Amino acid sequence: MLTVIIFLVVLGLLVFVHELGHFITARRNGIKADEFGFGFPPRLIGIVKDDDLGRYRIVWGGEDVESRHTIYSFNWLPLGGFVRIKGEDGHNHDPDSFAGKSPWVRIKVLGAGVFMNFVFAWFLFSLVFGIGLSQPITEEERAAYPDAKIQILDVRDNTPAKAMGLQLGDEIVSLNGTKVVSLIEVSEIITAHKGKELSVVVNRLGRDISLVGVPRTEYPSHEGALGIAFSETAIVSYSWYEALWRGALTTYRTTSMIFEAFGKMLVGIFVSSQETAIDVTGPVGIVYLTKQMSDLGFSYLLQFAALLSINLAIINILPIPALDGGRILFILIEKLKGSPVSHKVESLIHQVGFILLLLLMLLITVRDFSQFKIFQSIANFF
């Protein structure tokens, strides 16, 4: 239950930041926002500036409000937020409406949510670098970090390490009863036990776990006898200005990698010979990953939230109907042809796109239930 709550808080915060970008940009460009809400309707309570009294008054529930000011509301479904912008449906062309503004202003308003998600990811990454995160260190740096540990950074598939249950993030405490304090010791003991039983004690989330396996005598050179990659790691933090720089650099690199992954996925769709390891997950999978990240620690959860924020930004900017990128595409078409696209045609395309997105999400969710054995867990419960 705690994992679900954490997931809802993280997702809600990302959506709220996205909608805040739309709201701020709309107001700065003279567009009226009828309502800006935290959570989704129905409305619980709100405040709005009274046109006659000149001061704010409380709005209860679904009370209809006619005002030239914005209603700021708290809503019953505490997941993200929303903004109702005047004229966003394309019917109202008043000077203070979305539809009454130039194509460039409308593109700015639609793209502002994406921009805010990138900025938020930068903030989260910078926060992680500021408070400190586990990073590999060199032998020369070890003296500066007395709490350094030997940590598993990768576990290869179809290896003794995978079979014995070693996991990413495990801290190697001892090998065959010998407490290890250096990378050389770990390598020497594993090498000395090729083809022999090796007992490994690891610390996983604060708990010592004993595992047993047999290192291979023959193996690919890049995998090692056990099939793990390990390094000395320590909690490393940076000054605020260096944290900001590293946060920006990490945001850029992560964005580039995600775009590259999307590119490979698209190529894989049209070129059957193209091999790709790109995987897609839905809400169920994200909840599962949220559990893993929260177990590892607060810094890992912040990094995961930053990654989700970047993904949300990229998906929204793609020219897909019903999303911000799809709406921007229609504005660009309008600019090229010199007249707006038929409102009925655009609405129909967005509706069809939205339905297809829901169907895709449903398929991914069903697959997640199978992949993470949710159905089996429910059956075992009964």
C-alpha positions as CSV (number, residue, x, y, z in Angstrom):
1,M,0.0,0.0,0.0
2,L,2.9,2.4,0.8
3,T,4.4,1.7,-2.6
4,V,1.1,2.7,-4.3
5,I,0.9,5.9,-2.3
6,I,4.5,6.8,-3.2
7,F,3.7,6.1,-6.9
8,L,0.6,8.3,-6.8
9,V,2.5,11.1,-5.1
10,V,5.4,10.9,-7.7
11,L,3.0,10.7,-10.7
12,G,0.8,13.4,-9.3
13,L,3.7,15.7,-8.8
14,L,4.9,15.2,-12.4
15,V,1.5,15.8,-13.8
16,F,1.0,18.9,-11.6
17,V,4.3,20.4,-12.7
18,H,3.3,19.8,-16.3
19,E,0.0,21.5,-15.9
20,L,1.7,24.4,-14.0
21,G,3.8,25.0,-17.1
22,H,0.7,25.4,-19.3
23,F,-1.0,27.7,-16.7
24,I,1.9,30.0,-16.1
25,T,2.7,30.4,-19.8
26,A,-1.0,31.0,-20.7
27,R,-1.3,33.7,-18.0
28,R,1.9,35.4,-19.1
29,N,0.6,35.6,-22.6
30,G,-2.7,37.2,-21.7
31,I,-4.8,34.0,-21.9
32,K,-7.5,33.6,-19.2
33,A,-7.4,30.4,-17.2
34,D,-10.9,29.5,-15.9
35,E,-9.6,27.1,-13.3
36,F,-6.3,25.7,-12.1
37,G,-6.7,22.7,-9.8
38,F,-4.6,20.4,-7.7
39,G,-6.0,16.9,-8.2
40,F,-8.8,16.0,-10.6
41,P,-12.5,16.9,-10.3
42,P,-15.0,16.7,-8.7
43,R,-14.0,19.9,-6.9
44,L,-13.7,19.8,-3.1
45,I,-13.0,23.5,-2.4
46,G,-11.6,26.5,-4.2
47,I,-11.0,30.2,-4.0
48,V,-11.7,32.9,-6.6
49,K,-11.4,36.7,-6.5
50,D,-14.8,38.2,-6.3
51,D,-15.3,40.7,-9.1
52,D,-17.5,43.0,-7.0
53,L,-15.8,42.8,-3.6
54,G,-12.2,42.7,-4.9
55,R,-11.2,40.0,-2.4
56,Y,-11.0,36.2,-2.6
57,R,-14.0,34.1,-1.6
58,I,-14.4,30.3,-1.1
59,V,-16.0,28.2,-3.7
60,W,-17.6,24.9,-2.4
61,G,-18.0,21.8,-4.4
62,G,-19.3,22.1,-8.0
63,E,-20.6,25.6,-7.6
64,D,-20.8,27.4,-11.0
65,V,-18.7,30.5,-11.0
66,E,-18.8,33.3,-13.6
67,S,-15.6,35.4,-13.0
68,R,-12.9,37.1,-15.0
69,H,-10.5,35.6,-12.5
70,T,-9.0,32.1,-12.1
71,I,-10.5,29.6,-9.7
72,Y,-7.7,27.9,-7.7
73,S,-9.1,24.5,-6.5
74,F,-8.4,21.4,-4.5
75,N,-10.2,18.3,-6.0
76,W,-11.3,15.0,-4.7
77,L,-8.9,12.8,-6.8
78,P,-5.4,13.8,-5.5
79,L,-3.5,12.8,-8.7
80,G,-1.7,15.5,-10.5
81,G,-3.7,18.6,-11.5
82,F,-5.4,20.3,-14.4
83,V,-5.9,23.7,-16.0
84,R,-9.0,24.9,-17.9
85,I,-7.9,27.5,-20.4
86,K,-10.4,29.7,-22.1
87,G,-10.9,28.8,-25.7
88,E,-8.7,25.7,-25.7
89,D,-11.6,23.8,-27.4
90,G,-11.3,26.2,-30.4
91,H,-14.7,27.7,-30.2
92,N,-14.0,31.0,-28.4
93,H,-11.8,33.5,-30.3
94,D,-11.9,36.3,-27.8
95,P,-8.6,38.3,-27.4
96,D,-8.0,36.6,-24.0
97,S,-8.7,33.1,-25.3
98,F,-6.3,30.4,-26.4
99,A,-7.9,30.1,-29.9
100,G,-7.7,33.9,-30.3
101,K,-3.9,34.0,-30.0
102,S,-1.3,33.6,-32.7
103,P,0.1,30.2,-33.6
104,W,3.4,31.0,-31.9
105,V,1.7,31.8,-28.6
106,R,-0.4,28.7,-28.7
107,I,2.7,26.5,-29.4
108,K,4.4,28.2,-26.4
109,V,1.5,27.3,-24.2
110,L,1.3,23.7,-25.3
111,G,5.0,23.2,-25.1
112,A,5.4,24.8,-21.7
113,G,4.2,21.6,-19.9
114,V,7.0,19.6,-21.6
115,F,9.5,22.3,-20.8
116,M,8.5,22.2,-17.1
117,N,9.0,18.5,-16.9
118,F,12.5,18.9,-18.2
119,V,13.2,21.6,-15.7
120,F,11.7,19.5,-12.9
121,A,14.0,16.6,-13.9
122,W,17.0,19.0,-13.8
123,F,15.9,20.1,-10.3
124,L,15.5,16.4,-9.1
125,F,18.9,15.3,-10.5
126,S,20.6,18.4,-9.0
127,L,19.0,17.6,-5.6
128,V,20.3,14.1,-5.8
129,F,23.8,15.4,-6.5
130,G,23.5,17.9,-3.7
131,I,22.4,15.4,-1.0
132,G,24.7,12.7,-2.2
133,L,24.3,9.4,-4.1
134,S,26.2,6.2,-4.3
135,Q,29.0,6.4,-7.0
136,P,32.0,4.3,-8.0
137,I,35.3,5.7,-6.6
138,T,38.9,5.0,-7.4
139,E,41.4,3.4,-5.1
140,E,43.1,6.8,-4.6
141,E,39.8,8.3,-3.5
142,R,39.1,5.6,-0.9
143,A,40.8,7.4,2.0
144,A,38.4,10.2,1.7
145,Y,35.4,7.9,2.1
146,P,35.8,5.6,5.2
147,D,32.3,4.2,4.6
148,A,33.1,3.0,1.1
149,K,31.8,-0.5,0.2
150,I,32.2,-3.0,-2.5
151,Q,28.9,-3.0,-4.4
152,I,27.6,-5.1,-7.3
153,L,26.9,-2.9,-10.3
154,D,25.7,-5.5,-12.8
155,V,24.5,-9.1,-12.8
156,R,24.6,-10.9,-16.2
157,D,21.9,-13.3,-17.3
158,N,22.6,-17.0,-17.5
159,T,25.5,-16.8,-15.1
160,P,26.3,-18.4,-11.6
161,A,25.7,-15.0,-10.0
162,K,22.2,-14.9,-11.5
163,A,21.5,-18.5,-10.5
164,M,22.6,-18.0,-6.9
165,G,20.4,-14.8,-6.5
166,L,22.9,-12.0,-6.5
167,Q,21.3,-8.6,-7.3
168,L,22.2,-5.2,-8.5
169,G,23.1,-3.0,-5.5
170,D,24.1,-5.8,-3.2
171,E,27.1,-5.0,-1.0
172,I,29.7,-7.8,-0.9
173,V,30.5,-8.4,2.8
174,S,32.5,-11.6,2.8
175,L,33.5,-14.5,0.5
176,N,33.9,-18.0,2.0
177,G,34.0,-16.5,5.5
178,T,36.7,-14.0,4.6
179,K,35.7,-10.3,5.1
180,V,36.7,-8.5,1.9
181,V,37.8,-4.8,1.9
182,S,39.3,-4.4,-1.5
183,L,38.5,-5.2,-5.2
184,I,41.7,-7.2,-5.5
185,E,40.6,-9.5,-2.7
186,V,37.2,-10.1,-4.3
187,S,38.8,-10.9,-7.7
188,E,41.4,-13.2,-6.1
189,I,38.9,-15.2,-4.1
190,I,36.5,-15.7,-7.0
191,T,39.4,-16.8,-9.3
192,A,40.7,-19.2,-6.7
193,H,37.2,-20.9,-6.5
194,K,36.6,-21.6,-10.2
195,G,34.7,-24.8,-10.4
196,K,34.4,-24.9,-6.6
197,E,31.6,-23.9,-4.2
198,L,31.7,-20.3,-3.1
199,S,29.7,-18.8,-0.3
200,V,28.9,-15.1,-0.5
201,V,27.5,-12.9,2.2
202,V,25.9,-9.7,0.8
203,N,24.2,-6.8,2.6
204,R,20.9,-6.1,0.8
205,L,18.8,-3.2,2.1
206,G,20.4,-3.4,5.5
207,R,20.1,-7.2,5.9
208,D,22.9,-9.8,5.5
209,I,22.0,-12.6,3.1
210,S,24.1,-15.8,2.6
211,L,24.2,-17.2,-1.0
212,V,26.1,-20.1,-2.5
213,G,27.3,-20.7,-6.1
214,V,30.0,-22.1,-8.2
215,P,32.2,-19.8,-10.4
216,R,32.7,-21.0,-13.9
217,T,36.0,-22.3,-15.3
218,E,35.1,-21.2,-18.8
219,Y,33.3,-17.9,-19.5
220,P,33.3,-14.8,-21.8
221,S,36.1,-12.5,-20.9
222,H,33.7,-9.6,-20.4
223,E,31.6,-11.4,-17.8
224,G,34.1,-13.0,-15.4
225,A,33.8,-16.4,-13.6
226,L,30.8,-15.3,-11.5
227,G,29.1,-13.0,-14.0
228,I,29.1,-9.8,-12.0
229,A,30.5,-6.3,-12.3
230,F,31.5,-4.7,-9.0
231,S,33.2,-1.6,-7.8
232,E,34.1,0.3,-4.6
233,T,31.3,2.9,-4.1
234,A,30.6,5.7,-1.6
235,I,28.0,8.4,-1.0
236,V,29.4,11.4,-2.9
237,S,27.8,14.9,-2.7
238,Y,28.6,18.1,-4.4
239,S,28.3,21.9,-3.8
240,W,25.1,23.5,-5.0
241,Y,26.6,25.0,-8.1
242,E,28.4,21.8,-9.2
243,A,25.2,19.9,-8.4
244,L,23.2,22.2,-10.7
245,W,25.8,21.6,-13.5
246,R,25.8,17.9,-13.0
247,G,22.0,17.8,-12.9
248,A,21.8,19.7,-16.2
249,L,24.4,17.4,-17.8
250,T,22.6,14.3,-16.5
251,T,19.2,15.6,-17.8
252,Y,20.8,16.1,-21.2
253,R,22.4,12.7,-21.4
254,T,19.3,10.9,-20.1
255,T,17.1,12.7,-22.7
256,S,19.5,11.8,-25.5
257,M,19.5,8.1,-24.4
258,I,15.7,8.0,-24.3
259,F,15.4,9.6,-27.8
260,E,18.0,7.1,-29.1
261,A,15.9,4.3,-27.6
262,F,12.8,5.6,-29.2
263,G,14.6,5.8,-32.5
264,K,15.8,2.2,-32.2
265,M,12.3,1.1,-31.3
266,L,10.8,2.8,-34.4
267,V,13.5,1.3,-36.7
268,G,12.8,-2.1,-35.2
269,I,9.1,-1.7,-36.2
270,F,9.9,-1.1,-39.8
271,V,13.0,-3.2,-40.2
272,S,12.5,-6.8,-39.1
273,S,16.2,-7.5,-39.0
274,Q,16.8,-4.7,-36.6
275,E,17.4,-6.2,-33.1
276,T,16.3,-4.0,-30.2
277,A,16.1,-4.6,-26.5
278,I,13.7,-1.7,-25.9
279,D,11.0,-2.6,-23.4
280,V,7.9,-0.7,-22.5
281,T,6.0,-0.8,-19.2
282,G,2.8,0.7,-18.0
283,P,1.4,1.8,-14.6
284,V,1.7,-1.6,-13.0
285,G,5.4,-1.9,-14.1
286,I,6.1,1.6,-12.9
287,V,4.6,0.8,-9.5
288,Y,6.9,-2.3,-9.3
289,L,9.9,-0.2,-10.2
290,T,8.8,2.4,-7.7
291,K,8.9,-0.3,-5.0
292,Q,12.5,-1.2,-6.0
293,M,13.7,2.4,-6.1
294,S,12.1,3.3,-2.7
295,D,13.7,0.2,-1.2
296,L,17.1,1.3,-2.4
297,G,16.7,4.7,-0.8
298,F,15.5,8.3,-1.2
299,S,18.2,9.3,-3.8
300,Y,17.3,6.4,-6.0
301,L,13.6,7.4,-5.8
302,L,14.4,11.0,-6.8
303,Q,16.4,9.7,-9.8
304,F,13.6,7.5,-10.8
305,A,11.1,10.4,-10.6
306,A,13.5,12.5,-12.7
307,L,13.6,9.7,-15.3
308,L,9.8,9.5,-15.3
309,S,9.6,13.3,-15.8
310,I,11.8,13.2,-18.8
311,N,9.8,10.3,-20.3
312,L,6.6,12.2,-19.7
313,A,8.0,15.2,-21.5
314,I,9.2,13.3,-24.5
315,I,6.0,11.3,-24.9
316,N,4.0,14.5,-24.7
317,I,6.0,16.3,-27.3
318,L,5.8,13.5,-29.9
319,P,3.3,14.3,-32.7
320,I,0.7,11.9,-31.4
321,P,-3.0,12.9,-31.5
322,A,-4.6,13.9,-28.2
323,L,-1.1,14.8,-26.7
324,D,0.6,18.2,-26.7
325,G,2.8,17.3,-29.6
326,G,-0.2,16.3,-31.7
327,R,-1.9,19.6,-31.1
328,I,1.3,21.5,-31.9
329,L,1.4,19.6,-35.2
330,F,-2.1,20.8,-36.2
331,I,-1.0,24.4,-35.4
332,L,2.1,24.0,-37.7
333,I,-0.2,22.6,-40.4
334,E,-2.4,25.7,-40.0
335,K,0.6,27.9,-40.3
336,L,1.7,26.2,-43.5
337,K,-1.6,26.1,-45.2
338,G,-2.6,29.6,-44.1
339,S,-5.9,28.5,-42.5
340,P,-7.0,26.4,-39.5
341,V,-7.7,22.7,-39.9
342,S,-11.4,21.9,-39.7
343,H,-12.3,21.8,-36.0
344,K,-14.5,18.7,-36.5
345,V,-11.7,16.8,-38.3
346,E,-9.1,17.8,-35.6
347,S,-11.4,16.8,-32.8
348,L,-12.2,13.5,-34.4
349,I,-8.5,12.7,-34.9
350,H,-7.7,13.6,-31.3
351,Q,-10.6,11.4,-30.0
352,V,-9.5,8.5,-32.1
353,G,-5.9,9.0,-30.9
354,F,-7.0,9.1,-27.3
355,I,-8.9,5.9,-27.7
356,L,-6.0,4.2,-29.3
357,L,-3.7,5.4,-26.5
358,L,-6.1,4.0,-23.9
359,L,-6.2,0.6,-25.7
360,L,-2.4,0.6,-25.9
361,M,-2.2,1.3,-22.2
362,L,-4.7,-1.5,-21.5
363,L,-2.6,-4.0,-23.5
364,I,0.6,-2.9,-21.7
365,T,-1.1,-3.2,-18.4
366,V,-2.3,-6.7,-19.1
367,R,1.2,-7.6,-20.2
368,D,2.6,-6.1,-17.0
369,F,0.1,-8.2,-14.9
370,S,1.5,-11.3,-16.6
371,Q,5.2,-10.2,-16.5
372,F,5.1,-9.4,-12.8
373,K,2.9,-12.4,-12.0
374,I,0.1,-10.2,-10.5
375,F,-2.6,-12.7,-11.4
376,Q,-0.7,-15.5,-9.7
377,S,-0.3,-13.4,-6.5
378,I,-4.0,-12.7,-6.5
379,A,-4.8,-16.4,-6.9
380,N,-2.4,-17.3,-4.1
381,F,-4.2,-14.7,-1.9
382,F,-7.4,-16.7,-2.1
